Amino acid sequence: MAKREYDNESITSLKGPDRVRLRPAAILGSDGLEGCQHTFIEILANSIDEAREGYGKVIEVTRFKDQSIQIRDYGRGCPLDYNEKEGRYNWELVYCELYAGGKYNNNEGENYEFSLGLNGLGSCATQYSSEYMDVTVYKDGFKYDLHFEKGFNVGGLKKEPCQYKHTGTIQKWKPDLAVFTDVDIPLEFFTSTLKKQAVVNAGLTFKLYDEASNERFEYMYKEGIVDYMREVSAGKEFTGIQFHETETKGRDRADLPEYKLKMQVAFCFNNYVNLMEYYHNSSWLSNGGSPDKAVRNAFVNEIDKYIKAQGKYNKDESKITFNDVQDSLIVVTNSFSTMTSYENQTKKAITNKFIQEAMTDFIRQRLEVYFIENRLEADKLIEQVLINKRSRESAEKSRTAMKKKLSGNTDMGNRVKKFVDCRTKDVARRELYIVEGDSALGSVKQGRDSEFQAVMPVRGKILNCLKADYKKIFESEIITDLVKVLGCGVEIQNKHTKDMSLFDLKALRWNKIVICTDADVDGFQIRTLILAMLYRLTPTLIEEGKVFIAESPLFEIIHKGKSYFAFDEKEKAQILAQLDGKVTIQRSKGLGENEPDMMWETTMNPKTRRLIKIMTEEAEKMATYFETLLGDDLEARKRQIREKGHLYLNDLDLD
């Protein structure tokens, strides 16, 4: 089809509801679930603004089975009647007009001094993007009702005299699947959002009813962020909880108007939990912006200054970074301003220069006084920050050394001694057998199908990776060789190296990793140590079902020149019951003593072998067993032996 000429008739504009319905991301940040969730934030914000001005202390939310949402507040009631100044009904301005609202003169304190709703977009954008929206307002002795469908009002404004106990606004809407790709907002989003709003609006009560589960939730923090700090820290802080607040005025630029700013900051130090949360005018700033920059600047500079004053840096030691502080820091800021510059309508970050500078100065001043008045806590704090710093630097050195050790030629045969590769390059078919010792290498190598089965011998008992640090682990040639052969790198589980993992599942060279050891005590221990290594360094391989154990037969039963293999006592009894005449029974030999044909039949042939897949359904239980039996918890290990040890005595040779 020929393209139309680009002329004066080519320019068009979206009108009415289409301004949001056809481009929801432009106003709500996304046309997916995130944008749908933001409609809830917009309507909730209006109720919070009313409550914070002192009108109503309770906000009620209902999540219905059909994905519709209702918010009820007990504020003054949204004005809906005729507006002489604008020459239109207020309901048209609020619900059908973008950039219309009562919060444009906040700096003069006209209606709302500190407002979360600000741009005059939220109510209209939510209405436009809904399948339907119902509004009920109790105000001035009347009950007002409105009904909208897909952005258009149906039936006009209904107004009737009414006696009521409380003024307020009820808004119910159903996000439209024709606008958003997903409208099924999870319950966790509602609970998380309402809890956060309770944290930063001290004394306000948020009630939630979920129709689908018939559950009810209620959130209220009498002392706001201080109560929240106590909850998060759970009594494990090693410094006292500090709370400071102030009010000030300033401007973002000399030629811009002055505005008011209120700030609250709470913090403590804790080695079990760390948290950084920023709120402005009740909006959770998930991307931070000005408060985040202020916190980072203030804490690093004041703690660095105190470390220098105490002479705690080693000679030529580098300055601390915020990562070293953050590892042990719980901090929540809660600020309000009469003028706010958000990054966009989703309000995930603010950009006010004055707020950043004022908050930086305020936190630095309070930290300086805190260090002077609480010398013991300050000393404890800087010692921990220095431990964090030096641990991070050590971890970075280990990572650099490890990366160097694991990089290089991709030809496994040239890099790893005694590793025997297979021919196929098709990862979906490739299998790696990790076998016990050089003696087993021979029989497995000869018994395998060299097209798709590779062999990697492990010489002796490898290092217990649950008790060793990374430096020692990667000094082990056996372990680094195994990691090289796997090809996917390692996952560093360390709070100082969150962003330093070298793991890439797509780089894994194998479809199956099969641990193959003798069916005796030594073999079981080697198997366990290999599993512990994989659990510590590459847990995703276990989670993805890539790790298996080759089950070796315990008995070989010979009858009339033919061998039968039993993997336990029960199978042995079943085989014997089916055989007539003389039989010879012997314990199965070690892998190194098996003939290649026997290895193929019992352990490597996909049609006859038995593989035990390592599963993660009970990951927590597996982690507990590993930590108890191989980790540093000596008391737990002694307890396990006392309680369970007698069950295994019969399996030991005590002579």
N, C-alpha and C positions, 0 to 999 in steps of 0.2 A: 504494500500500500504506500502511495506517495506521501511524503511528509508534508504537513500543512506549513504554509509560509509563516515565519515568525514575524507578526506585524502588530499593529495597535490593538487588534482584537484578541491577541494571545494572552494578555494580562487579565487575570481574574482574581477575585478575593473570596475567601471563605466567609460565610455569614452565619449568624446565629449559632445553634448548637454544633454545626459542622466545624467551627473554629477549634473545638475540643475533640469532638467525636472522630474526626478524620486525622487529627494530629495530637493525640493525647500526650505524647512524649514531650511536646514543646512546653506544656504547662505542668504536667504531672511527673515528668522525668523519665517515663517509660510507658510503652503500650502493653507491658506484661504485668506480672503479679506485683512488681514493685510500684508501678503507677497506680494500680488498683488499691494497694495498701495506703498509698499516700492520700487517697480521698478520705480515708478514715482519720488520718492525722489532721487534715484540713478542718474537718467538722469538729473533731475533738478540741482542736486549738481554740476555736471560738468559745466553746464552753469553759475551757480553762481560763481564758482571758477574763470572762465574766466573774468566775469564782475568785480569781486573784485580785480583782478589784473590790472583793468583799461581798459579792452577790451570789450566795449559794455555796455550801461547803461540800456538796455531794454531787457526783456525776455518775450516771448509770448507763452502762453499755450492754446491749443484747446482741449476741451473735446467733442468727437464726439458721435453721437447717438448710434453707434454700440459698444461702450465701448473702441474704440481705442483712443489713446492719441498722441498729437503732441507737441513738445517743440522746439521753435526756439530761437537761441541767435545770437548776432552780435559780437561774439568774433573773435579770430584769425582763427577759423576753425580747426576741429580735423584733425591731420595728418593721411592720409590714404595711401600714396604712399609707395614705396619700402624703406625698412630700411636696409641700408648696414651693420650696426653694428650687427643687429639681423639676417640678411640673410632671412628676410621674409617681407611681406607687413605689414604695420602698421595696416591696417584694420583687418587683421587676429589676430594681437596681442590685439587690443582694443575690438573687438566684438566676438572673438572666442577663447580667451585664458584667463583663470582665472589667477589672479595675474600677470597682465601685465598692465602697465600704465606709465604716466609721472610724478608721484607724490611721488616717493620713496626717492628723495633727497631734500625734502623740507627744511631741516635744513641748507643746504648749499645755499638755495635760488636759486636753479638751474632753476626751472620752476614756481612753485607755492610756495610762502612763507607760507601762511596760507590756508590750503585746507580742504574742507569738504569731497570731494572724496579723498580716501587715499589708499585703499587696492588693487586697480586694479581689482575689482570684478564686480562693478555695471553695466557697459555697457554690458559686456559679459553675466552676469546673466540675465539681462533684455532681451537681444536678445535670449538667449537660452530658456527662459520661455515664449516666444511670439508666437502667431499664425503666425504673420509676423512682419517684421521690415524693414522700409525704412529709409535710411540715405542719406542726400544730404549735401555736403560741398562746400562752395565757398572759394577758397584759391589759392594763387599764380597764379592768372589769369585763373584758371580752375574751372569747375564745376565737382564734383565727385558724383557718384551715386552708392548705394549698395542696394541690395534687399535680405532679408533672409526669409526663411520659416521654422518654427518649428526647429530653431537652425542651419540650414544649409544655406550657401550662394547659391544663384541662379543667374547665369549669370556673376559672377566675378565683378571686379571694372570697372565701365564706367567712362571715363575721357575725357572731351572735353574743348577746349578753351572757355572762357566766359567773357563777360563784365558785371560787377555787381557794384552796389552802395556800398555794404557792404560785408565784409567777414562774415563768420558765419557758424553755423551748424543747420540743421533741422533734427530732429529724430521723426519718427512716428512709433508707434507700437501698436499691439493689444494683451493684455495679453491673454494667452491661457487657455480656460476652461478645457482643458485636463491636465493642470498643477495645476491650482488653483481651489478650490471648489467654488469660487465666484470671478467674475471679474467686477461686477457692482459697481465701486467706486462712492460713493455719491458725489454730487456737493459740499456739505459742507466740505468734506475733501480737495478738491482743494482750495476752498476759504480760509479755515483756514490755510493751509500750506503756500500758497502764501502770505497771510497777515503776518504770522510770519517771513517769509524770508524778507519781506519789512522792518519789524521792526528792524531786526538785520543787515541789509545791507543798511545803510543810503544813500539815494539818488538814489538807484536802483529802477526802475519801473517794476512792474510785471503786465502783462495784461493777462486776462483770457476770452476766449469766450466759452460759452456753447451752442453747436449746438441744443440740445434738447429743451432748454427753450428760445433760441435766446437772452440770457442775456450776457452782457459784464461787467467785473469787472476790476478795476485798483487799485493797491496799491502802495503807495510811501510815505515814512516817511523821510522828509528832514533831521530831527535831530534824526532819529533812535529811540532808546529806550526812549529818553526824550519826543518826540512827543507821543509815545505810552503810556507813563506814564500819560501824560496829558489827553489822551483819556480815559484811564481806570479809573482814579481818578475822572474825570468829575467835577473838581472844588470843590469836597467835602472833600479834604484832610485838616487835621487840623495842618499839618506842611508843610513847603515848600518842593518842589521837589528837591532832591539832586542828582547831577550827578558827578561822579568822574571816571577818567581813568588814566592808567599808563602803562608803558612797563618795562619789567624786563627779566632777564635770570636766569636759574637754571637747576637743574637735579633731577631726581626722586631717584637716588641712587648714591653714590660716584663714582662708577665704570662705570656709564652710561653717555652718552654724554650730554653736556649742550644744552639747546634749548631756543628759544625766546617765550615770553608770553606777550600778550596784554590783558588788562582787562578793561571793562567798567561796572560800577555799578550805577544803579539809584534806588532811594527808596523814599517813603514818607509814612505818616501814615494817615489812613482813617478809620472811624468807619462804613462806609456803604459798602465798598468793600475791600476784601483782595485778594492778588494774589502773587504767587511765580513762576517765570519762569526763566529757565536757558538755555542759548544757548552757543554752542562752535563750532567754525568754521562754523557758520550758522546753525548747527544742533540743533533742539530743544531737550533738554535733559529731556524727560518726566519722567525719573527715577532719574535725578539729578546726583548723584555721588559726585565728588569732590566739585563743586560749592555749592551744597546743604549743604554739611557738613560744608563748610567754612561760609556760611551765618548763619547757626544755631549757630555755635560756636561763631562767632564774635558778633552777635547781643545780644545773651544771656549774654555773659561775660561783654561786655561794658555797657549794660543797668543795669545789676546787680551791676557793680562797681559804676555807677552813683547813683543808688538808695541808696547804702550803704553810699556813700559820703554825700548824702543829708539827711541821717538819716530817710528815709521814711518807712523802714520796721518796723512793729510792733514787740514788744518783742517776741522772740522765733519764729517769723514767718519764714516759709521756703522760700528758694530762688525761684525766678521766673523760669519758664520753657519756652521753645521756643513756646509752644502753646499759652502762654499768650501774647507773642510778635506778633505771626502770626495772631491773631484775628484782629489786626489793621494795619497790614503791607502790603504794596505793594512794591515788590522788583523784579527787572529784572537785571540779569547779562548777559554780552555778552563778551565772551572771545575767543581768537585766540591763537593757539600755533603751532610751526613748527614741534613738535612731539606730538602725541596724543595717549593715550591708551584708546580705547573704550571697553566697556564690551563685545560687539559683533558687527557683521556687521550692525545691525539695529541702532547703534549709539544712544541709549536712555540714556546712562550714560557714564561718563568718570571716570577713576580711577587714574589719575596722582597724585602722592603724592605731588610733587612740586607745582602743580596748587592749590591744596587744601591749602597748607601751605601759599603760597604767597597771595592767595586771602583772607585768614583769617587775615593775618597780615595787608593787605592793608585796608580792611573794618574796622578793629578795629582802625587803625590809623585815618581814616577819620571820624569815629564816635566820637572818643575822641575829635578831633578838632571841629567837629560840635557841640557837647555838650557845649564846652567852648565858642564858638562864638555865639551860639543861645540859651542862657540860658532860655528864656521864652518858646521856643518850646520844649526844653529838659525837662523842668518841666511838661509841658502839656503831653508830651509823657510818662514819667514815671508814672504820675498819672493814665493815661489810662491803661497802662500795669498792674498796681497794681489792678485797677478795674477789668480787665479781669481775673487776677489771683484769686482774692477773689470770683468773680462770679463763676469761674470754680470750686473752692474748695467747695463752697456752693452747686453747682449743684451735685458734686460728693457725698456730704453728703446726699443730698436729694435722690439720686439714691440708695445709700446703704440702707437708711431707708425704701425707697419704696420697694426695692427688699426683704428686711426682712419681710415687712408687707404683701407682696403679695405671699410669699412662704409658704410652709408648706403642710399640709394634703390636698390631692387632692379630698377628699370626701366633696363635696359642702354642703351636708346636715349637716355635723358636723361643718362647718366653718362659714356659713352665715345664720343669723337669718331669719326665715320666707321664705327662698328660698325653692321652691317646685320643685324637679327635675322630669324628665320623665323617663320612663323605658328603652327605646331603647338606645343603645350605638352607633348606626349608625349615625355619624355626618351629613351625607347627608339628614337625615330625621328630625333631632332635631330642634325644634323651641323654642326660648326664648321670652316670653311675659313680657315686662317691664311695670307694671301696676301702676296706681296712687293710692297709699294709701292702708291701711290694709282692708278697707271696700270692695274695688274692688277685693282684693285677694280672698275673699270667693266665690264670684259669678264666677270669672274667673277659680278658682281652680276646682269648681264643674262643670263648663260648658265645660272645655277643654277635649281633648282626651289625657289622661294621658300616653298613649303609646309614643307619640312623642312631646307633648307640655309641657314645663316647665314654671313656673311663678316666677317672682321676683318683689316684691312690692317696690315702692319708697315712702318713708314717707315724704310728704310735698315737698316744693320747694328746689331743690338741689342747691349747690353752682354754681355761674356763673363762669365756668372754663376759660372763655376768659379774665376775669379781675383778677383772683387770680394767685399767684405764685404756683410753684409745691409743696412747703412745705405745704401751706394751703390746696391745693387740696387733698393731701394724708393724711391730718389730718381728712378729712371727712370720717366718717364710711360708709355712703351711697355710696360714690364714690368708695372707696376701695372694698366694698362688690360687687359692680357691676363689677369692673375689675376682681375680683377673679372669679366670675361666668362666665364671658366671657372666661377666661382661656388663652387668647393670649398675655397678657401683654400690655404694653403701648409704644407709640412712643414719645420720648422726643424731642420736637422741640426747641432746644436751641443751639446757636453757641458754647457754652462751653461744650456741651455734644453730639457732633456729633457721637461719637463711643460708646455711652452708652445706646442705646435703648434696651429695654427688650422685644420688640415686636416679635412675631413669629406667622404668619398667620396659619401655620400648626397646631398650638396648639389650635386654636379656636374650641370651643365645639359645635358650632351651625351653622346650615345652614342658618337660618333666625333669625334676631333680630327684634322683633316687638314692637314698642312703642305704648302703648294703654292707652290713657287718655280720660277724659270727654270732650265732645264737647262744652266747655264753655271757658270763658276767662282764668280762672285759669288752666284748662286742657291744653289749648294752650301754656300757659307760661311754664308749667312743661315739655310739649313735647319739646319746644324750648330749654330749659335748658339741657335736656337729649341729644338732638341733638348736642348742643354746647359742651357737655362733650365728646361725641364720635368724634366730629370734631377736638377737641384739643388733645385728648389722643390716639385715634385709627382711624385716617383719612383713613387708608387703608381699613377698613371695609366698609366705604362709597364708596370708589373707586371700591371695589370688588363687590358692589351691595348686601351687606349682611344686610343692614338696611332698615326697612320698618315702615310705620305708619299704624296702624289699623284705618280705617275710621269708625267712629261711626255714626249711623243714627241720624238725627236731629228730626224726627217726627215719632210717632207711630200712625197709622190710624187703628181704630178698626171698622170692618164692619161685622155685623151678627156673632159676636163672634170670628172672625178671625183677626189677626194683620197683617198689612202691614207696611213696613218701608221705609221711604223716607230719602235720604241723603242730599237733598237740596230742595229749593222751587220749582224748575222745576219738580223734581220727584214727589213731593207732588201733584202738579197740574195734572200731568199725571195719577197718581193713582186715584185721586178723579174723574177724567173724566171717568174712567172705572167702577165706583161703582154706583149702584142705591140705593136709600133709605138713611136712616139715618146713618151717620158715626160719630165717636168720634175721635177728633184729639188732641193729646197732645204732648208737647215737650218730646223728649226721656229723660228718667231718667239718672242719673249718673250711672256709671258702678256698683257701690256698691249696687244700688237699683234694678238692673236687675235680673230677674230670670235666673238660669243656662241655661235653654233651649233657652232663648232669646239670652244669651251671645254666645252660640254655633252657633246659626243660623245667627246672624248678624256680629259677630266679629271673630269667631274662626274656623268655618267650612271651609276648603279649597275650597269647592264647591260653597259656597254662600257668603263668606266674601269679603271685598274689602280692598286690601292692596295697599298703595301708596309707590312705591319704590323710595328711595332717590337716585337721579342720580347725576353724576359729570360732565356731558357735559359742564355745565357752572360753573366750579369750582371757577373761579375767581369772578364771580358774587356772588356765595354763600359765599365766603370768605369775600367779601365786605359787604354783608348784616349782616353777623355775627359780623364783626368788628364794623359796624356802630350802630347796635341795641344793642349789648351786650358788646362791647369793651370799650376802654378808650377814644375814639374820641368823646368828648362831643359836640363839634361844629357840627360835621357831624350828630349826633343824633338830635340836635335841628333843623338843616336844614331839615332833613327827616320829622320831626313832622310838621314843618311849611308848607312844600310842599305837604305832603300826609295825614296828620292827619285828615283832614276833611272827607276823604273817609270812615273813620271807626267810625265816631261819632254815626251813626245810630245803630251800633252794641252794644253800651254801654248803660247801665242802669243809666241814669243821675238823677233819682228821689231820 
